[in-house]
Amino acid sequence: MNVPFVDLTAQYQSIRPEITLAIQKVIDENAYIKGRFAKEFEEKFAEFLSARHCIGVGNGTDAITIALKALGIGPGDEVIVPANSFVASSEAVSNAGASVVFVDVDPDYYTMDPRLVEAKITTKTKAIMPVHLYGQPADLKSLRQIADKHGLILFQDSAQAHGATIDGEPIAEFGDVLTFSFYPGKNLGAYGDAGAVLCNDENLAKRVNMLSNHGRVDKYDHEFEGFNSRMDGIQGAVLTVKLKYLDQWTESRIRNAALYDQLLGNIEGVEIPRVQKGMRHVYHLYVIRTSERARLQQFLKENGVATGIHYPIALPNLTAYNHLNCRAEDYPVSSKYQDEVLSLPMYAELTEEMIEYVSECIRKFFGP
Ligand SMILES: *Cc1c(COP(=O)(O)O)cnc(C)c1O
């Protein structure tokens, strides 16, 4: 059996007529950049998260850079970022002109470890930026307390966590600003690049909107220099269609994860994901850990099962951050896990047979 790592075609087949119609309408109205289809999505996504404002932008990386700039965070300021994430999280901080300060992740949940954050706070710190890695919300309640105590912004990189909740509340309830990516492979994916910034503060929303659109107040009237990073009408229309199905797709991911948990939970040598109390983990990725990763990955490949590694080099250990002089031993959890994490196929359309097959292969690899 062949089990791909993701299967965007399967999802597309299930909504094809609606998508075709939605895209056709955008073209009929020439509403290519921003426009009413992007606006409709912004309104629906804000409502989905119980946030007051949503501004569509070009991609999830720009969303972070633009939101930081809109908050007035830049040169001379520090932002605390988890050591295990996709490079966009830290890259966007640097692109805003601010300095990245890495903090290690929790050994059980893989998200920013709140117990380590206060030691990283200096007089220059302006924001704490948890990432809801793999789809599990970071411990926002603890981080909120730390942020409030030190007068810092709580900034959520939510690129992997569409639909995640804490105690049943949308994650937007717990932070000042959230950014999303709608990269095609994300839980809510566009058919191209797209991203969004969400917040409750009207002035901040206005600045984000202006920054993403050349700092313009009106056509050819620019209050400051900004970016060209706007949501396309076609992406807005596609996302509006897909948003209707997001909860259903998320429930499927959660069911799929539960089946993996059940089939892999008692295999010696495999660590299955742990979910912190109160968190709705939306399983952007289903990540196991094993000290036999290279051999297991090869074995699965030979048996038709595609896997991924998120991420093979922890951020402080990347060449891109040599100038920060980070030492791997200062980020012991991330530096150890970079050699152990393995992402199994995970998407809503994954069948029970596929999950059983993948799990059976893993059981075979580890022996009786
Ligand atoms: C995907 C991702 C981003 C960047 O989003 P793009 O839309 O690809 O720019 C940022 N942070 C995290 C954690 C991501 O997974």
The ligand as an SDF file (V2000), in Angstrom:
LIG
                    3D

 15 15  0  0  0  0  0  0  0  0999 V2000
    4.0140   27.7190    7.6120 C   0  0  0  0  0  0  0  0  0  0  0  0
    4.5220   28.4490    8.7960 C   0  0  0  0  0  0  0  0  0  0  0  0
    4.8350   29.8160    8.7430 C   0  0  0  0  0  0  0  0  0  0  0  0
    4.9430   30.5980    7.4600 C   0  0  0  0  0  0  0  0  0  0  0  0
    3.8470   30.6340    6.6800 O   0  0  0  0  0  0  0  0  0  0  0  0
    3.9900   30.9410    5.0970 P   0  0  0  0  0  0  0  0  0  0  0  0
    2.5780   31.1580    4.7050 O   0  0  0  0  0  0  0  0  0  0  0  0
    4.5900   29.7290    4.4700 O   0  0  0  0  0  0  0  0  0  0  0  0
    4.8230   32.1470    4.9460 O   0  0  0  0  0  0  0  0  0  0  0  0
    5.1910   30.4560    9.9180 C   0  0  0  0  0  0  0  0  0  0  0  0
    5.2740   29.7960   11.0710 N   0  0  0  0  0  0  0  0  0  0  0  0
    5.0140   28.4770   11.1660 C   0  0  0  0  0  0  0  0  0  0  0  0
    5.1060   27.8070   12.4830 C   0  0  0  0  0  0  0  0  0  0  0  0
    4.6370   27.7550   10.0310 C   0  0  0  0  0  0  0  0  0  0  0  0
    4.3990   26.4470   10.1370 O   0  0  0  0  0  0  0  0  0  0  0  0
  1  2  1  0
  2  3  1  0
  2 14  2  0
  3  4  1  0
  3 10  2  0
  4  5  1  0
  5  6  1  0
  6  7  2  0
  6  8  1  0
  6  9  1  0
 10 11  1  0
 11 12  2  0
 12 13  1  0
 12 14  1  0
 14 15  1  0
M  END
$$$$
